[in-house]
Amino acid sequence: MVDNNNNINWIIENFKDGTNLSEFDLVFEMSTNLDDLTNASTVKSGNTFTVKINANTLADRTTLGLARTIIHEGIHARL
């Protein structure tokens, strides 16, 4: 799930079109409106994909768990 340099930049690369601006936008934001059992949510509105990370449970999550969630939601946006 990472490149040779242990980067997850490929998620963001999916929202680029070479040197042209992409027709899609990827936005990450913190949310206090998600259920405590929901780590994050991805919503599409027009050409914008917004990944909402659950701020209510962030203190109880590991760095690896948060990274997994970001990758997981990035895949949702990609699909």
PDB file of N, CA, C and O in Angstrom, chain B, residues numbered from 101:
ATOM      1  N   MET B 101       0.807  -1.200   0.000  1.00  0.00           N
ATOM      2  CA  MET B 101       0.000   0.000   0.000  1.00  0.00           C
ATOM      3  C   MET B 101       0.856   1.272   0.000  1.00  0.00           C
ATOM      4  O   MET B 101       0.333   2.379  -0.127  1.00  0.00           O
ATOM      5  N   VAL B 102       2.151   1.105   0.141  1.00  0.00           N
ATOM      6  CA  VAL B 102       3.047   2.261   0.099  1.00  0.00           C
ATOM      7  C   VAL B 102       4.013   2.098  -1.068  1.00  0.00           C
ATOM      8  O   VAL B 102       4.182   0.997  -1.593  1.00  0.00           O
ATOM      9  N   ASP B 103       4.650   3.204  -1.474  1.00  0.00           N
ATOM     10  CA  ASP B 103       5.630   3.109  -2.547  1.00  0.00           C
ATOM     11  C   ASP B 103       6.991   2.712  -1.980  1.00  0.00           C
ATOM     12  O   ASP B 103       7.102   2.396  -0.796  1.00  0.00           O
ATOM     13  N   ASN B 104       8.019   2.726  -2.815  1.00  0.00           N
ATOM     14  CA  ASN B 104       9.346   2.305  -2.375  1.00  0.00           C
ATOM     15  C   ASN B 104       9.937   3.179  -1.280  1.00  0.00           C
ATOM     16  O   ASN B 104      10.885   2.774  -0.607  1.00  0.00           O
ATOM     17  N   ASN B 105       9.387   4.371  -1.097  1.00  0.00           N
ATOM     18  CA  ASN B 105       9.872   5.280  -0.055  1.00  0.00           C
ATOM     19  C   ASN B 105       8.928   5.320   1.142  1.00  0.00           C
ATOM     20  O   ASN B 105       9.005   6.234   1.962  1.00  0.00           O
ATOM     21  N   ASN B 106       8.034   4.330   1.246  1.00  0.00           N
ATOM     22  CA  ASN B 106       7.050   4.252   2.320  1.00  0.00           C
ATOM     23  C   ASN B 106       6.118   5.458   2.342  1.00  0.00           C
ATOM     24  O   ASN B 106       5.713   5.917   3.410  1.00  0.00           O
ATOM     25  N   ASN B 107       5.781   5.966   1.165  1.00  0.00           N
ATOM     26  CA  ASN B 107       4.854   7.098   1.051  1.00  0.00           C
ATOM     27  C   ASN B 107       3.490   6.621   0.581  1.00  0.00           C
ATOM     28  O   ASN B 107       3.380   5.627  -0.137  1.00  0.00           O
ATOM     29  N   ILE B 108       2.472   7.327   0.987  1.00  0.00           N
ATOM     30  CA  ILE B 108       1.129   7.038   0.492  1.00  0.00           C
ATOM     31  C   ILE B 108       0.686   8.133  -0.474  1.00  0.00           C
ATOM     32  O   ILE B 108      -0.508   8.368  -0.661  1.00  0.00           O
ATOM     33  N   ASN B 109       1.666   8.799  -1.084  1.00  0.00           N
ATOM     34  CA  ASN B 109       1.368   9.891  -2.013  1.00  0.00           C
ATOM     35  C   ASN B 109       0.531   9.452  -3.202  1.00  0.00           C
ATOM     36  O   ASN B 109      -0.089  10.291  -3.856  1.00  0.00           O
ATOM     37  N   TRP B 110       0.497   8.158  -3.498  1.00  0.00           N
ATOM     38  CA  TRP B 110      -0.278   7.682  -4.631  1.00  0.00           C
ATOM     39  C   TRP B 110      -1.746   8.030  -4.482  1.00  0.00           C
ATOM     40  O   TRP B 110      -2.450   8.162  -5.483  1.00  0.00           O
ATOM     41  N   ILE B 111      -2.226   8.182  -3.249  1.00  0.00           N
ATOM     42  CA  ILE B 111      -3.627   8.586  -3.053  1.00  0.00           C
ATOM     43  C   ILE B 111      -3.828   9.970  -3.651  1.00  0.00           C
ATOM     44  O   ILE B 111      -4.770  10.194  -4.410  1.00  0.00           O
ATOM     45  N   ILE B 112      -2.947  10.892  -3.310  1.00  0.00           N
ATOM     46  CA  ILE B 112      -3.066  12.257  -3.816  1.00  0.00           C
ATOM     47  C   ILE B 112      -2.769  12.300  -5.308  1.00  0.00           C
ATOM     48  O   ILE B 112      -3.376  13.087  -6.035  1.00  0.00           O
ATOM     49  N   GLU B 113      -1.841  11.463  -5.775  1.00  0.00           N
ATOM     50  CA  GLU B 113      -1.506  11.425  -7.197  1.00  0.00           C
ATOM     51  C   GLU B 113      -2.720  11.095  -8.055  1.00  0.00           C
ATOM     52  O   GLU B 113      -2.791  11.507  -9.213  1.00  0.00           O
ATOM     53  N   ASN B 114      -3.677  10.355  -7.496  1.00  0.00           N
ATOM     54  CA  ASN B 114      -4.888  10.020  -8.246  1.00  0.00           C
ATOM     55  C   ASN B 114      -5.730  11.250  -8.547  1.00  0.00           C
ATOM     56  O   ASN B 114      -6.621  11.203  -9.395  1.00  0.00           O
ATOM     57  N   PHE B 115      -5.456  12.342  -7.860  1.00  0.00           N
ATOM     58  CA  PHE B 115      -6.224  13.561  -8.058  1.00  0.00           C
ATOM     59  C   PHE B 115      -5.418  14.614  -8.819  1.00  0.00           C
ATOM     60  O   PHE B 115      -5.717  15.807  -8.764  1.00  0.00           O
ATOM     61  N   LYS B 116      -4.392  14.145  -9.527  1.00  0.00           N
ATOM     62  CA  LYS B 116      -3.609  15.004 -10.400  1.00  0.00           C
ATOM     63  C   LYS B 116      -3.785  14.517 -11.833  1.00  0.00           C
ATOM     64  O   LYS B 116      -4.093  13.350 -12.072  1.00  0.00           O
ATOM     65  N   ASP B 117      -3.592  15.401 -12.756  1.00  0.00           N
ATOM     66  CA  ASP B 117      -3.684  15.051 -14.174  1.00  0.00           C
ATOM     67  C   ASP B 117      -2.447  15.608 -14.879  1.00  0.00           C
ATOM     68  O   ASP B 117      -2.525  16.543 -15.676  1.00  0.00           O
ATOM     69  N   GLY B 118      -1.320  15.009 -14.562  1.00  0.00           N
ATOM     70  CA  GLY B 118      -0.056  15.509 -15.113  1.00  0.00           C
ATOM     71  C   GLY B 118       0.186  16.928 -14.629  1.00  0.00           C
ATOM     72  O   GLY B 118       0.162  17.196 -13.428  1.00  0.00           O
ATOM     73  N   THR B 119       0.417  17.829 -15.562  1.00  0.00           N
ATOM     74  CA  THR B 119       0.630  19.232 -15.197  1.00  0.00           C
ATOM     75  C   THR B 119      -0.681  20.019 -15.224  1.00  0.00           C
ATOM     76  O   THR B 119      -0.717  21.191 -14.850  1.00  0.00           O
ATOM     77  N   ASN B 120      -1.750  19.369 -15.665  1.00  0.00           N
ATOM     78  CA  ASN B 120      -3.060  20.024 -15.703  1.00  0.00           C
ATOM     79  C   ASN B 120      -3.752  19.894 -14.354  1.00  0.00           C
ATOM     80  O   ASN B 120      -3.520  18.935 -13.618  1.00  0.00           O
ATOM     81  N   LEU B 121      -4.586  20.842 -14.041  1.00  0.00           N
ATOM     82  CA  LEU B 121      -5.390  20.734 -12.831  1.00  0.00           C
ATOM     83  C   LEU B 121      -6.377  19.587 -13.001  1.00  0.00           C
ATOM     84  O   LEU B 121      -6.960  19.416 -14.071  1.00  0.00           O
ATOM     85  N   SER B 122      -6.561  18.810 -11.955  1.00  0.00           N
ATOM     86  CA  SER B 122      -7.515  17.715 -11.998  1.00  0.00           C
ATOM     87  C   SER B 122      -8.931  18.265 -11.947  1.00  0.00           C
ATOM     88  O   SER B 122      -9.173  19.349 -11.415  1.00  0.00           O
ATOM     89  N   GLU B 123      -9.848  17.514 -12.499  1.00  0.00           N
ATOM     90  CA  GLU B 123     -11.253  17.916 -12.404  1.00  0.00           C
ATOM     91  C   GLU B 123     -11.832  17.546 -11.040  1.00  0.00           C
ATOM     92  O   GLU B 123     -12.967  17.909 -10.730  1.00  0.00           O
ATOM     93  N   PHE B 124     -11.059  16.827 -10.224  1.00  0.00           N
ATOM     94  CA  PHE B 124     -11.514  16.386  -8.909  1.00  0.00           C
ATOM     95  C   PHE B 124     -10.684  17.030  -7.808  1.00  0.00           C
ATOM     96  O   PHE B 124      -9.512  17.353  -8.006  1.00  0.00           O
ATOM     97  N   ASP B 125     -11.305  17.212  -6.646  1.00  0.00           N
ATOM     98  CA  ASP B 125     -10.621  17.731  -5.463  1.00  0.00           C
ATOM     99  C   ASP B 125     -10.766  16.722  -4.331  1.00  0.00           C
ATOM    100  O   ASP B 125     -11.809  16.083  -4.188  1.00  0.00           O
ATOM    101  N   LEU B 126      -9.719  16.585  -3.533  1.00  0.00           N
ATOM    102  CA  LEU B 126      -9.727  15.721  -2.361  1.00  0.00           C
ATOM    103  C   LEU B 126      -9.499  16.596  -1.145  1.00  0.00           C
ATOM    104  O   LEU B 126      -8.490  17.295  -1.054  1.00  0.00           O
ATOM    105  N   VAL B 127     -10.442  16.556  -0.206  1.00  0.00           N
ATOM    106  CA  VAL B 127     -10.390  17.398   0.985  1.00  0.00           C
ATOM    107  C   VAL B 127     -10.430  16.496   2.216  1.00  0.00           C
ATOM    108  O   VAL B 127     -11.250  15.581   2.293  1.00  0.00           O
ATOM    109  N   PHE B 128      -9.548  16.753   3.173  1.00  0.00           N
ATOM    110  CA  PHE B 128      -9.574  16.064   4.463  1.00  0.00           C
ATOM    111  C   PHE B 128     -10.010  17.070   5.516  1.00  0.00           C
ATOM    112  O   PHE B 128      -9.547  18.210   5.533  1.00  0.00           O
ATOM    113  N   GLU B 129     -10.913  16.632   6.401  1.00  0.00           N
ATOM    114  CA  GLU B 129     -11.331  17.515   7.493  1.00  0.00           C
ATOM    115  C   GLU B 129     -11.677  16.684   8.718  1.00  0.00           C
ATOM    116  O   GLU B 129     -12.018  15.505   8.620  1.00  0.00           O
ATOM    117  N   MET B 130     -11.580  17.330   9.870  1.00  0.00           N
ATOM    118  CA  MET B 130     -11.960  16.696  11.128  1.00  0.00           C
ATOM    119  C   MET B 130     -13.453  16.912  11.329  1.00  0.00           C
ATOM    120  O   MET B 130     -13.988  17.959  10.963  1.00  0.00           O
ATOM    121  N   SER B 131     -14.125  15.920  11.912  1.00  0.00           N
ATOM    122  CA  SER B 131     -15.560  16.020  12.137  1.00  0.00           C
ATOM    123  C   SER B 131     -15.904  15.541  13.542  1.00  0.00           C
ATOM    124  O   SER B 131     -15.356  14.547  14.017  1.00  0.00           O
ATOM    125  N   THR B 132     -16.798  16.241  14.193  1.00  0.00           N
ATOM    126  CA  THR B 132     -17.319  15.807  15.492  1.00  0.00           C
ATOM    127  C   THR B 132     -18.736  15.268  15.341  1.00  0.00           C
ATOM    128  O   THR B 132     -19.416  15.019  16.337  1.00  0.00           O
ATOM    129  N   ASN B 133     -19.183  15.087  14.104  1.00  0.00           N
ATOM    130  CA  ASN B 133     -20.554  14.638  13.844  1.00  0.00           C
ATOM    131  C   ASN B 133     -20.662  13.172  13.463  1.00  0.00           C
ATOM    132  O   ASN B 133     -21.743  12.716  13.090  1.00  0.00           O
ATOM    133  N   LEU B 134     -19.572  12.422  13.548  1.00  0.00           N
ATOM    134  CA  LEU B 134     -19.608  11.007  13.200  1.00  0.00           C
ATOM    135  C   LEU B 134     -19.855  10.159  14.435  1.00  0.00           C
ATOM    136  O   LEU B 134     -19.455  10.527  15.540  1.00  0.00           O
ATOM    137  N   ASP B 135     -20.509   9.033  14.248  1.00  0.00           N
ATOM    138  CA  ASP B 135     -20.762   8.070  15.319  1.00  0.00           C
ATOM    139  C   ASP B 135     -19.434   7.568  15.874  1.00  0.00           C
ATOM    140  O   ASP B 135     -18.457   7.465  15.132  1.00  0.00           O
ATOM    141  N   ASP B 136     -19.382   7.256  17.156  1.00  0.00           N
ATOM    142  CA  ASP B 136     -18.138   6.799  17.777  1.00  0.00           C
ATOM    143  C   ASP B 136     -17.619   5.487  17.193  1.00  0.00           C
ATOM    144  O   ASP B 136     -16.450   5.154  17.391  1.00  0.00           O
ATOM    145  N   LEU B 137     -18.451   4.741  16.484  1.00  0.00           N
ATOM    146  CA  LEU B 137     -18.018   3.502  15.852  1.00  0.00           C
ATOM    147  C   LEU B 137     -17.517   3.730  14.428  1.00  0.00           C
ATOM    148  O   LEU B 137     -17.085   2.789  13.763  1.00  0.00           O
ATOM    149  N   THR B 138     -17.573   4.976  13.961  1.00  0.00           N
ATOM    150  CA  THR B 138     -17.145   5.318  12.608  1.00  0.00           C
ATOM    151  C   THR B 138     -15.823   6.063  12.667  1.00  0.00           C
ATOM    152  O   THR B 138     -15.746   7.145  13.249  1.00  0.00           O
ATOM    153  N   ASN B 139     -14.776   5.489  12.066  1.00  0.00           N
ATOM    154  CA  ASN B 139     -13.461   6.135  12.071  1.00  0.00           C
ATOM    155  C   ASN B 139     -13.417   7.332  11.140  1.00  0.00           C
ATOM    156  O   ASN B 139     -12.796   8.349  11.445  1.00  0.00           O
ATOM    157  N   ALA B 140     -14.090   7.199   9.990  1.00  0.00           N
ATOM    158  CA  ALA B 140     -14.085   8.264   8.990  1.00  0.00           C
ATOM    159  C   ALA B 140     -15.189   7.992   7.978  1.00  0.00           C
ATOM    160  O   ALA B 140     -15.796   6.922   7.953  1.00  0.00           O
ATOM    161  N   SER B 141     -15.425   8.996   7.150  1.00  0.00           N
ATOM    162  CA  SER B 141     -16.449   8.889   6.119  1.00  0.00           C
ATOM    163  C   SER B 141     -15.996   9.677   4.900  1.00  0.00           C
ATOM    164  O   SER B 141     -15.388  10.740   5.028  1.00  0.00           O
ATOM    165  N   THR B 142     -16.295   9.149   3.717  1.00  0.00           N
ATOM    166  CA  THR B 142     -15.979   9.857   2.477  1.00  0.00           C
ATOM    167  C   THR B 142     -17.278  10.193   1.764  1.00  0.00           C
ATOM    168  O   THR B 142     -18.124   9.327   1.540  1.00  0.00           O
ATOM    169  N   VAL B 143     -17.422  11.459   1.414  1.00  0.00           N
ATOM    170  CA  VAL B 143     -18.636  11.938   0.757  1.00  0.00           C
ATOM    171  C   VAL B 143     -18.234  12.661  -0.519  1.00  0.00           C
ATOM    172  O   VAL B 143     -17.293  13.455  -0.525  1.00  0.00           O
ATOM    173  N   LYS B 144     -18.955  12.379  -1.602  1.00  0.00           N
ATOM    174  CA  LYS B 144     -18.718  13.061  -2.877  1.00  0.00           C
ATOM    175  C   LYS B 144     -19.808  14.097  -3.082  1.00  0.00           C
ATOM    176  O   LYS B 144     -20.996  13.812  -2.932  1.00  0.00           O
ATOM    177  N   SER B 145     -19.386  15.297  -3.425  1.00  0.00           N
ATOM    178  CA  SER B 145     -20.315  16.371  -3.762  1.00  0.00           C
ATOM    179  C   SER B 145     -19.768  17.050  -5.007  1.00  0.00           C
ATOM    180  O   SER B 145     -18.748  17.736  -4.955  1.00  0.00           O
ATOM    181  N   GLY B 146     -20.453  16.853  -6.127  1.00  0.00           N
ATOM    182  CA  GLY B 146     -19.922  17.369  -7.388  1.00  0.00           C
ATOM    183  C   GLY B 146     -18.614  16.676  -7.691  1.00  0.00           C
ATOM    184  O   GLY B 146     -18.564  15.447  -7.735  1.00  0.00           O
ATOM    185  N   ASN B 147     -17.560  17.434  -7.899  1.00  0.00           N
ATOM    186  CA  ASN B 147     -16.238  16.877  -8.182  1.00  0.00           C
ATOM    187  C   ASN B 147     -15.324  16.887  -6.967  1.00  0.00           C
ATOM    188  O   ASN B 147     -14.113  16.706  -7.097  1.00  0.00           O
ATOM    189  N   THR B 148     -15.899  17.097  -5.784  1.00  0.00           N
ATOM    190  CA  THR B 148     -15.111  17.143  -4.552  1.00  0.00           C
ATOM    191  C   THR B 148     -15.399  15.923  -3.692  1.00  0.00           C
ATOM    192  O   THR B 148     -16.553  15.597  -3.416  1.00  0.00           O
ATOM    193  N   PHE B 149     -14.323  15.250  -3.272  1.00  0.00           N
ATOM    194  CA  PHE B 149     -14.426  14.137  -2.340  1.00  0.00           C
ATOM    195  C   PHE B 149     -13.930  14.648  -0.993  1.00  0.00           C
ATOM    196  O   PHE B 149     -12.788  15.094  -0.877  1.00  0.00           O
ATOM    197  N   THR B 150     -14.784  14.584   0.021  1.00  0.00           N
ATOM    198  CA  THR B 150     -14.409  15.048   1.352  1.00  0.00           C
ATOM    199  C   THR B 150     -14.292  13.854   2.285  1.00  0.00           C
ATOM    200  O   THR B 150     -15.250  13.107   2.483  1.00  0.00           O
ATOM    201  N   VAL B 151     -13.100  13.684   2.855  1.00  0.00           N
ATOM    202  CA  VAL B 151     -12.856  12.639   3.842  1.00  0.00           C
ATOM    203  C   VAL B 151     -12.964  13.291   5.210  1.00  0.00           C
ATOM    204  O   VAL B 151     -12.180  14.176   5.555  1.00  0.00           O
ATOM    205  N   LYS B 152     -13.943  12.844   5.982  1.00  0.00           N
ATOM    206  CA  LYS B 152     -14.144  13.366   7.335  1.00  0.00           C
ATOM    207  C   LYS B 152     -13.585  12.359   8.332  1.00  0.00           C
ATOM    208  O   LYS B 152     -14.038  11.217   8.400  1.00  0.00           O
ATOM    209  N   ILE B 153     -12.597  12.799   9.101  1.00  0.00           N
ATOM    210  CA  ILE B 153     -11.972  11.979  10.131  1.00  0.00           C
ATOM    211  C   ILE B 153     -12.682  12.256  11.454  1.00  0.00           C
ATOM    212  O   ILE B 153     -12.917  13.413  11.803  1.00  0.00           O
ATOM    213  N   ASN B 154     -13.023  11.207  12.183  1.00  0.00           N
ATOM    214  CA  ASN B 154     -13.750  11.355  13.436  1.00  0.00           C
ATOM    215  C   ASN B 154     -12.848  11.952  14.524  1.00  0.00           C
ATOM    216  O   ASN B 154     -11.964  11.273  15.044  1.00  0.00           O
ATOM    217  N   ALA B 155     -13.075  13.205  14.856  1.00  0.00           N
ATOM    218  CA  ALA B 155     -12.283  13.900  15.871  1.00  0.00           C
ATOM    219  C   ALA B 155     -12.594  13.406  17.280  1.00  0.00           C
ATOM    220  O   ALA B 155     -11.767  13.542  18.182  1.00  0.00           O
ATOM    221  N   ASN B 156     -13.785  12.833  17.475  1.00  0.00           N
ATOM    222  CA  ASN B 156     -14.204  12.373  18.806  1.00  0.00           C
ATOM    223  C   ASN B 156     -13.392  11.172  19.284  1.00  0.00           C
ATOM    224  O   ASN B 156     -13.215  10.989  20.489  1.00  0.00           O
ATOM    225  N   THR B 157     -12.903  10.361  18.366  1.00  0.00           N
ATOM    226  CA  THR B 157     -12.192   9.142  18.751  1.00  0.00           C
ATOM    227  C   THR B 157     -10.692   9.215  18.464  1.00  0.00           C
ATOM    228  O   THR B 157      -9.972   8.239  18.671  1.00  0.00           O
ATOM    229  N   LEU B 158     -10.231  10.348  17.998  1.00  0.00           N
ATOM    230  CA  LEU B 158      -8.831  10.485  17.582  1.00  0.00           C
ATOM    231  C   LEU B 158      -7.850  10.210  18.719  1.00  0.00           C
ATOM    232  O   LEU B 158      -6.814   9.584  18.496  1.00  0.00           O
ATOM    233  N   ALA B 159      -8.152  10.660  19.918  1.00  0.00           N
ATOM    234  CA  ALA B 159      -7.234  10.478  21.044  1.00  0.00           C
ATOM    235  C   ALA B 159      -7.049   9.008  21.415  1.00  0.00           C
ATOM    236  O   ALA B 159      -6.035   8.641  22.009  1.00  0.00           O
ATOM    237  N   ASP B 160      -8.020   8.169  21.071  1.00  0.00           N
ATOM    238  CA  ASP B 160      -7.964   6.753  21.411  1.00  0.00           C
ATOM    239  C   ASP B 160      -7.371   5.898  20.302  1.00  0.00           C
ATOM    240  O   ASP B 160      -7.293   4.678  20.445  1.00  0.00           O
ATOM    241  N   ARG B 161      -6.950   6.516  19.191  1.00  0.00           N
ATOM    242  CA  ARG B 161      -6.471   5.767  18.037  1.00  0.00           C
ATOM    243  C   ARG B 161      -4.955   5.841  17.942  1.00  0.00           C
ATOM    244  O   ARG B 161      -4.340   6.826  18.352  1.00  0.00           O
ATOM    245  N   THR B 162      -4.372   4.804  17.404  1.00  0.00           N
ATOM    246  CA  THR B 162      -2.923   4.792  17.195  1.00  0.00           C
ATOM    247  C   THR B 162      -2.597   5.516  15.883  1.00  0.00           C
ATOM    248  O   THR B 162      -3.470   5.712  15.037  1.00  0.00           O
ATOM    249  N   THR B 163      -1.356   5.900  15.732  1.00  0.00           N
ATOM    250  CA  THR B 163      -0.909   6.529  14.492  1.00  0.00           C
ATOM    251  C   THR B 163      -1.112   5.576  13.319  1.00  0.00           C
ATOM    252  O   THR B 163      -1.549   5.990  12.245  1.00  0.00           O
ATOM    253  N   LEU B 164      -0.797   4.312  13.524  1.00  0.00           N
ATOM    254  CA  LEU B 164      -0.978   3.319  12.473  1.00  0.00           C
ATOM    255  C   LEU B 164      -2.462   3.162  12.119  1.00  0.00           C
ATOM    256  O   LEU B 164      -2.817   3.029  10.948  1.00  0.00           O
ATOM    257  N   GLY B 165      -3.316   3.181  13.137  1.00  0.00           N
ATOM    258  CA  GLY B 165      -4.758   3.084  12.894  1.00  0.00           C
ATOM    259  C   GLY B 165      -5.275   4.259  12.093  1.00  0.00           C
ATOM    260  O   GLY B 165      -6.117   4.089  11.212  1.00  0.00           O
ATOM    261  N   LEU B 166      -4.781   5.444  12.388  1.00  0.00           N
ATOM    262  CA  LEU B 166      -5.188   6.631  11.642  1.00  0.00           C
ATOM    263  C   LEU B 166      -4.680   6.563  10.203  1.00  0.00           C
ATOM    264  O   LEU B 166      -5.402   6.913   9.270  1.00  0.00           O
ATOM    265  N   ALA B 167      -3.442   6.116  10.026  1.00  0.00           N
ATOM    266  CA  ALA B 167      -2.886   5.971   8.673  1.00  0.00           C
ATOM    267  C   ALA B 167      -3.716   4.974   7.871  1.00  0.00           C
ATOM    268  O   ALA B 167      -4.003   5.205   6.696  1.00  0.00           O
ATOM    269  N   ARG B 168      -4.098   3.879   8.496  1.00  0.00           N
ATOM    270  CA  ARG B 168      -4.933   2.883   7.830  1.00  0.00           C
ATOM    271  C   ARG B 168      -6.256   3.495   7.384  1.00  0.00           C
ATOM    272  O   ARG B 168      -6.730   3.231   6.279  1.00  0.00           O
ATOM    273  N   THR B 169      -6.845   4.310   8.248  1.00  0.00           N
ATOM    274  CA  THR B 169      -8.114   4.959   7.927  1.00  0.00           C
ATOM    275  C   THR B 169      -7.959   5.918   6.750  1.00  0.00           C
ATOM    276  O   THR B 169      -8.810   5.952   5.861  1.00  0.00           O
ATOM    277  N   ILE B 170      -6.877   6.698   6.738  1.00  0.00           N
ATOM    278  CA  ILE B 170      -6.646   7.642   5.637  1.00  0.00           C
ATOM    279  C   ILE B 170      -6.480   6.888   4.323  1.00  0.00           C
ATOM    280  O   ILE B 170      -7.034   7.294   3.301  1.00  0.00           O
ATOM    281  N   ILE B 171      -5.726   5.798   4.341  1.00  0.00           N
ATOM    282  CA  ILE B 171      -5.552   4.986   3.139  1.00  0.00           C
ATOM    283  C   ILE B 171      -6.883   4.388   2.712  1.00  0.00           C
ATOM    284  O   ILE B 171      -7.233   4.423   1.532  1.00  0.00           O
ATOM    285  N   HIS B 172      -7.624   3.840   3.663  1.00  0.00           N
ATOM    286  CA  HIS B 172      -8.925   3.231   3.385  1.00  0.00           C
ATOM    287  C   HIS B 172      -9.872   4.222   2.723  1.00  0.00           C
ATOM    288  O   HIS B 172     -10.511   3.899   1.722  1.00  0.00           O
ATOM    289  N   GLU B 173      -9.963   5.430   3.280  1.00  0.00           N
ATOM    290  CA  GLU B 173     -10.860   6.432   2.728  1.00  0.00           C
ATOM    291  C   GLU B 173     -10.341   6.974   1.394  1.00  0.00           C
ATOM    292  O   GLU B 173     -11.132   7.340   0.526  1.00  0.00           O
ATOM    293  N   GLY B 174      -9.010   7.026   1.227  1.00  0.00           N
ATOM    294  CA  GLY B 174      -8.439   7.431  -0.052  1.00  0.00           C
ATOM    295  C   GLY B 174      -8.811   6.453  -1.152  1.00  0.00           C
ATOM    296  O   GLY B 174      -9.044   6.850  -2.294  1.00  0.00           O
ATOM    297  N   ILE B 175      -8.866   5.172  -0.803  1.00  0.00           N
ATOM    298  CA  ILE B 175      -9.284   4.166  -1.777  1.00  0.00           C
ATOM    299  C   ILE B 175     -10.754   4.368  -2.136  1.00  0.00           C
ATOM    300  O   ILE B 175     -11.123   4.271  -3.306  1.00  0.00           O
ATOM    301  N   HIS B 176     -11.592   4.648  -1.144  1.00  0.00           N
ATOM    302  CA  HIS B 176     -13.010   4.962  -1.440  1.00  0.00           C
ATOM    303  C   HIS B 176     -13.123   6.106  -2.435  1.00  0.00           C
ATOM    304  O   HIS B 176     -13.888   6.036  -3.397  1.00  0.00           O
ATOM    305  N   ALA B 177     -12.360   7.149  -2.195  1.00  0.00           N
ATOM    306  CA  ALA B 177     -12.420   8.310  -3.098  1.00  0.00           C
ATOM    307  C   ALA B 177     -11.932   7.935  -4.487  1.00  0.00           C
ATOM    308  O   ALA B 177     -12.489   8.388  -5.487  1.00  0.00           O
ATOM    309  N   ARG B 178     -10.905   7.117  -4.552  1.00  0.00           N
ATOM    310  CA  ARG B 178     -10.350   6.693  -5.849  1.00  0.00           C
ATOM    311  C   ARG B 178     -11.359   5.886  -6.646  1.00  0.00           C
ATOM    312  O   ARG B 178     -11.492   6.052  -7.858  1.00  0.00           O
ATOM    313  N   LEU B 179     -12.075   5.001  -5.939  1.00  0.00           N
ATOM    314  CA  LEU B 179     -13.058   4.158  -6.633  1.00  0.00           C
ATOM    315  C   LEU B 179     -14.256   4.961  -7.063  1.00  0.00           C
ATOM    316  O   LEU B 179     -15.182   4.415  -7.662  1.00  0.00           O
TER     317      LEU B 179
END
